[in-house]
Amino acid sequence: MSSRSRYTSPVMAGARFVAQRGILRPFIWRKADVTVLNADRLDGVRGPYVAVSNHSSHLDAPLVIGALPSRLSRYVAAGAAADYFFDVWWRKGLTALFFNAFPVDRSGLRGRRGLATSLLDDGVPLLLFPEGTRSRTGEMGNFKPGAAALCISRDVPCLPIALLGASEAMPYGRTWPGKGKPPVFVNFGEPLRPEDGESVAVFNERIAKEVRGLYDEAQDHRDRLGTRQLRRD
């Protein structure tokens, strides 16, 4: 099997579906109290896309892939740090099985843009974390422009996603989720498309602003749930 054909292989997609929905998703959903918000905003999405999310935990990719509707997650390829997830054979194999992963330089898509564009041309949707690395504090960092550039160059939509609570469920530096079931929220936004003549920098800022807004929206939802719980108690 060629290096690119594994990303589009129906056999690999079937094995990945079993691994994701039969093993990974049930495990994560047992370790965290996951609430998926506004999945209906994705109803009109067809074809390849670039999903982007804030990044604070190794749980982030499993949470996004597990929360996506199965019709959108079946072939999605997650960008993974080349210097960590592709440094030894067993880790490379596991990321390929569970996440259809492709290597990304931590500074962005430098040196990997060709593969990312080829995957989109092949109809493979991508999951990217534009901050480039996990936040050590849970606070969002600046977005690198690679995802925005891909959307513009390949004329595909961006799916903005915000994750809230993942850093509490599995903080930076941890290799395993902690005890208990901390609340985690996956909030999907409306698909974004670059406007005519919009530059990469401007579109990138618009994406980052949308993810921040979705994060705030998830916080508001969490706060309302907490208020209702206090009233019941």
C-alpha positions in Angstrom: 0.0 0.0 0.0 1.5 3.4 -1.0 2.1 6.0 1.6 -1.0 8.0 0.6 -3.4 5.2 -0.3 -3.7 4.2 3.4 -5.5 7.4 4.0 -8.3 6.6 1.6 -8.4 2.8 1.9 -11.9 1.5 2.7 -10.3 -1.5 4.5 -8.2 0.8 6.8 -11.3 3.0 7.3 -13.3 0.0 8.4 -10.6 -1.1 10.9 -10.3 2.5 12.1 -14.0 2.8 12.6 -14.0 -0.3 14.8 -11.0 1.0 16.8 -12.4 4.5 17.2 -16.0 3.6 18.0 -15.5 0.3 19.7 -12.4 1.1 21.8 -11.3 4.7 21.9 -14.6 6.5 22.2 -16.0 4.3 24.9 -12.8 4.6 26.9 -12.6 8.4 26.7 -16.4 8.7 27.4 -15.9 6.6 30.6 -13.0 8.8 31.7 -14.7 12.1 31.1 -18.3 13.3 31.2 -18.5 14.4 27.6 -21.1 16.8 26.3 -21.3 17.5 22.5 -22.8 20.8 21.6 -24.3 22.0 18.3 -23.5 19.0 16.2 -26.4 20.0 14.0 -24.3 22.9 12.7 -22.5 20.3 10.6 -25.5 18.9 8.9 -24.7 20.6 5.6 -21.0 19.6 5.4 -20.1 17.5 2.5 -16.7 16.5 1.0 -13.3 17.4 2.4 -12.9 20.0 5.1 -10.3 21.3 7.6 -11.4 21.0 11.2 -9.5 23.1 13.7 -9.6 23.2 17.5 -7.9 24.6 20.5 -5.3 22.3 21.9 -4.5 21.6 25.6 -4.5 17.8 26.0 -3.7 14.5 24.4 -7.4 13.8 24.7 -8.2 16.5 22.1 -8.0 14.4 18.9 -10.0 11.5 20.4 -12.6 13.9 21.7 -13.1 15.6 18.3 -13.1 12.4 16.3 -15.4 10.7 18.8 -17.8 13.7 18.7 -17.9 14.1 14.9 -20.8 12.4 13.1 -19.5 9.1 11.8 -20.1 10.2 8.2 -17.6 13.0 8.7 -15.0 11.1 10.9 -14.6 8.0 8.8 -11.7 9.3 6.7 -10.5 12.3 8.7 -6.7 12.5 9.0 -5.4 14.1 12.2 -2.2 16.1 12.0 0.2 14.8 14.7 3.6 16.1 15.8 6.2 14.5 13.6 8.9 14.6 16.3 6.7 12.7 18.9 4.1 10.6 17.2 6.2 9.4 14.3 9.5 8.9 16.2 9.1 5.2 17.0 7.3 2.5 15.0 4.7 1.5 17.6 3.5 5.1 18.2 3.4 5.7 14.5 1.3 2.5 14.1 -1.2 3.4 16.8 -1.7 7.0 15.6 -2.3 5.6 12.1 -4.8 3.1 13.3 -6.8 5.4 15.6 -6.4 8.8 13.9 -5.4 8.2 10.3 -2.5 10.5 11.4 -0.1 12.4 9.1 3.0 14.2 10.4 3.1 17.9 11.1 6.0 20.1 12.2 5.2 21.7 15.5 5.8 25.1 14.0 2.9 24.5 11.6 2.7 22.6 8.3 6.2 23.5 7.3 7.6 20.8 5.1 4.2 18.9 5.1 2.0 21.3 3.2 2.4 19.1 0.1 1.0 16.1 1.9 -1.9 18.0 3.4 -2.9 19.5 0.1 -2.7 16.1 -1.6 -4.9 14.6 1.1 -7.5 17.3 0.6 -7.3 16.7 -3.2 -7.9 13.0 -2.5 -11.1 13.9 -0.6 -9.6 13.3 2.9 -10.7 15.8 5.5 -8.1 17.0 8.0 -8.1 17.7 11.7 -5.5 20.3 12.7 -4.5 22.2 15.9 -3.3 25.6 14.7 -1.6 26.5 18.0 1.0 23.9 17.0 1.4 22.4 20.5 -0.6 21.8 23.6 -1.3 24.7 25.9 0.4 24.3 29.3 -2.2 26.4 31.0 -5.4 25.6 29.1 -5.4 29.1 27.7 -5.6 29.4 23.9 -2.4 30.5 22.1 -2.0 32.2 18.8 -3.1 30.3 15.7 -0.5 29.5 13.0 -1.9 30.2 9.5 -1.4 26.7 7.9 -5.0 25.6 8.3 -6.4 28.9 6.9 -4.0 28.7 3.9 -5.1 25.2 3.1 -8.8 26.2 3.2 -8.1 29.1 0.8 -5.8 27.1 -1.6 -8.1 24.0 -1.8 -11.4 25.9 -1.5 -12.7 23.8 1.4 -14.6 24.8 4.5 -13.1 25.2 7.9 -14.9 23.5 10.8 -14.2 25.5 14.0 -14.3 23.5 17.2 -13.8 24.4 20.8 -12.8 22.0 23.6 -13.5 22.9 27.2 -12.3 20.8 30.1 -9.9 18.5 28.3 -6.9 20.0 30.1 -8.5 19.2 33.5 -9.3 15.6 32.4 -5.7 15.0 31.2 -3.4 18.0 31.9 -0.2 18.7 30.0 2.5 16.3 31.2 0.1 13.5 32.0 0.2 10.3 30.0 -3.2 9.0 31.3 -6.5 10.5 32.3 -7.0 11.3 36.0 -9.5 9.8 38.4 -13.1 10.8 38.3 -15.2 12.0 35.3 -14.5 15.7 34.9 -16.9 17.5 32.6 -15.7 18.1 29.0 -17.5 20.0 26.3 -17.0 19.7 22.5 -18.6 22.7 20.8 -19.0 22.8 17.0 -19.3 26.0 15.1 -20.8 26.9 11.7 -18.5 26.0 8.8 -16.4 29.0 7.7 -15.3 29.8 4.2 -12.8 32.4 3.1 -14.4 35.5 1.5 -13.4 36.6 -2.0 -10.0 38.1 -1.8 -9.6 37.4 1.9 -6.0 37.0 2.9 -4.6 34.0 4.8 -3.8 36.3 7.8 -7.3 37.8 8.0 -9.0 34.4 7.5 -6.8 32.9 10.1 -7.7 35.6 12.6 -11.4 35.0 11.9 -11.0 31.3 12.5 -9.2 32.0 15.8 -11.9 34.5 16.9 -14.6 31.9 16.1 -12.9 29.2 18.2 -12.5 31.6 21.1 -16.2 32.5 20.8 -17.2 28.8 20.8 -15.0 28.3 23.9 -16.9 31.1 25.6 -20.2 29.6 24.5 -19.2 26.3 26.0 -18.3 28.0 29.3 -21.7 29.7 29.4 -23.3 26.3 28.8 -21.3 24.8 31.6 -22.1 27.6 34.0 -25.8 27.3 33.3 -25.6 23.6 34.0 -23.9 24.3 37.3 -26.5 26.9 38.3 -29.3 24.4 37.6 -27.5 21.8 39.7 -27.1 24.1 42.6 -30.8 25.0 42.4 -31.7 21.3 42.5 -29.4 20.7 45.5 
